[in-house]
């Protein structure tokens, strides 16, 4: 239970170092998207990579080569799905949530808050973090597809072209 053999420990160290190196290099080669702020799809891939790495390290039933193939397959699938999603609107809708307007012209969209399971307090906090104190001077607060809140003040609104994405709910 506490200790089996030195060879098992040595295997974890050697396979761990090699697997870690393969993972870091592969993520670096797969592009900046793998390192960007995570949307739900990217989060799932990240969890799967972690689970695969743990299995490679701790299961003697999985060879290093099999583990590397599994890691590379997950990263390749992420790159392919990201490539397709960047070019096909339908694929993008399957892999990423639509941005949602939560506050517009200083007024909360109560239905949008309910759908996204956020509170007015969450939106107020995001506004405060931008250094603003007056909701009436906020043009829009958007819940982005990665879960972040974007705050655009009325004096920065301009022509509003940042909201020209047809996927944004509540424009």
C-alpha positions in Angstrom: 0.0 0.0 0.0 2.7 2.5 0.9 5.5 1.2 -1.2 5.8 -1.5 -3.8 9.2 -1.4 -5.6 11.9 1.1 -6.5 11.4 0.1 -10.2 7.7 1.3 -10.0 8.9 4.7 -8.6 11.6 5.0 -11.2 9.0 4.2 -14.0 6.8 7.1 -12.7 9.7 9.5 -12.7 11.0 8.5 -16.1 7.6 8.3 -17.8 6.5 11.4 -16.0 9.3 13.5 -17.2 9.0 12.2 -20.8 5.2 12.6 -20.8 5.4 16.1 -19.4 8.0 17.1 -22.1 5.8 15.6 -24.9 2.7 17.4 -23.5 4.4 20.8 -23.2 6.0 20.6 -26.7 2.8 19.4 -28.2 0.7 22.1 -26.6 3.3 24.7 -27.8 3.2 23.3 -31.4 -0.6 23.1 -31.5 -0.8 26.9 -31.3 -1.9 29.7 -29.0 -5.5 28.5 -28.9 -4.5 25.6 -26.6 -3.1 28.2 -24.2 -5.9 30.8 -24.6 -8.7 31.6 -22.1 -10.8 28.5 -22.0 -14.3 28.0 -23.3 -16.2 24.9 -22.3 -14.8 22.8 -25.2 -11.2 23.8 -24.3 -11.9 23.0 -20.7 -13.1 19.5 -21.5 -9.9 18.9 -23.6 -7.7 20.2 -20.8 -9.4 17.9 -18.3 -9.0 15.0 -20.7 -5.3 15.8 -21.2 -4.8 15.8 -17.4 -6.6 12.5 -17.0 -4.5 11.0 -19.8 -1.3 12.2 -18.3 -2.3 10.8 -14.9 -3.1 7.4 -16.5 0.3 7.4 -18.3 2.1 8.1 -15.0 0.3 5.8 -12.7 -0.9 2.8 -14.8 1.8 0.3 -15.8 -0.8 -1.2 -18.1 -0.5 1.8 -20.4 2.8 2.1 -22.3 4.6 5.4 -22.8 4.0 5.1 -26.6 0.2 4.5 -26.1 0.0 7.5 -23.7 1.9 9.8 -26.1 -0.5 8.7 -28.9 -3.5 9.5 -26.7 -2.1 13.0 -25.8 -1.3 13.8 -29.4 -4.8 12.6 -30.5 -6.5 14.8 -28.0 -4.5 17.8 -29.1 -4.9 17.0 -32.8 -8.7 16.8 -32.3 -8.7 20.1 -30.5 -6.8 21.8 -33.4 -9.1 20.2 -36.0 -12.3 21.2 -34.1 -10.9 24.8 -33.5 -10.0 25.0 -37.2 -13.5 23.9 -38.4 -15.2 26.1 -35.8 -13.3 29.1 -37.0 -14.6 28.6 -40.5 -18.1 27.1 -40.0 -20.8 28.9 -38.0 -22.6 25.7 -37.1 -19.5 24.1 -35.7 -18.7 27.2 -33.7 -22.2 27.1 -32.2 -21.6 23.5 -31.1 -18.3 24.1 -29.4 -18.6 27.6 -27.9 -21.4 29.4 -26.0 -22.9 32.5 -27.5 -22.0 35.8 -25.8 -24.9 37.3 -23.9 -25.7 40.9 -23.1 -26.4 41.2 -19.3 -26.7 44.9 -19.0 -27.4 47.5 -21.6 -27.6 51.3 -21.2 -27.3 50.9 -17.4 -30.3 48.4 -17.2 -30.1 44.8 -16.3 -31.6 42.1 -18.5 -33.2 40.0 -15.8 -34.0 37.2 -18.2 -30.4 37.0 -19.4 -29.1 37.0 -15.9 -31.5 34.1 -15.0 -30.5 32.1 -18.1 -26.8 32.5 -17.4 -27.2 31.9 -13.7 -25.5 35.2 -12.8 -26.7 37.9 -10.4 -26.8 41.6 -10.6 -24.0 41.6 -7.9 -21.8 39.7 -10.4 -22.3 42.3 -13.0 -21.7 45.2 -10.5 -18.5 43.5 -9.5 -17.3 43.4 -13.1 -18.1 47.1 -13.5 -16.3 48.0 -10.3 -13.2 46.1 -11.5 -13.1 48.4 -14.5 -12.9 51.4 -12.1 -16.4 52.6 -12.9 -19.0 53.3 -10.2 -22.1 54.5 -12.2 -24.1 51.8 -14.0 -25.9 54.5 -16.0 -22.6 55.3 -17.7 -22.1 51.7 -18.8 -23.2 51.0 -22.4 -23.1 47.2 -22.1 -21.8 44.3 -20.1 -21.4 41.0 -22.0 -20.9 37.5 -20.7 -18.4 36.2 -23.2 -18.1 32.6 -24.5 -15.2 32.0 -22.2 -17.1 33.0 -19.1 -15.5 36.4 -18.7 -17.5 39.6 -18.4 -16.7 42.5 -20.8 -17.6 46.0 -19.7 -17.9 48.8 -22.2 -18.5 52.2 -20.8 -20.8 54.7 -22.6 -17.9 57.0 -23.3 -16.0 54.1 -25.0 -19.1 52.9 -27.0 -18.2 54.6 -30.3 -20.3 53.0 -33.1 -20.9 49.8 -31.1 -19.3 47.7 -33.8 -17.8 45.4 -31.1 -21.3 43.9 -30.8 -21.7 43.2 -34.5 -21.4 39.5 -33.9 -24.7 37.8 -34.9 -24.2 35.3 -32.1 -24.5 37.8 -29.3 -27.8 37.2 -27.4 -29.7 40.4 -26.4 -28.0 42.9 -28.6 
